[in-house]
Amino acid sequence: MTEPKGWRVRRSTGRRPREIHNQVRAWHLAFQDGPVQGPIAQLDGEHVKLKRTSLTDPSDGSPAHETGDGQIWILETEPSGRSH
């Protein structure tokens, strides 16, 4: 089985929260139902597809994640179908 194609989010390599947030938003506007699966991130050891993020604390219990230059809140994900 081949792994689904996607865009991998790397939170720890100096990426700014705004960059990640904008790329997640842009991805869903341009390719939401397309054949490429991304944006994919590894969270708590699992590969997930990022659906929605926030640059500010939404005060709803969503987890904050450290990036190379600040925090981003992951509001919605779905399983990516990728193996570890």
Buried (B, 14 or more C-beta within 10 A) or exposed (E): EEEBEBBEBEBEEEBBBEBBBEBBBEBBEEBEEEEEBBBBBBBEEEBBBBBBBBBEEEEEEBEBBEBBEBBBBBBEBEEBBBEE
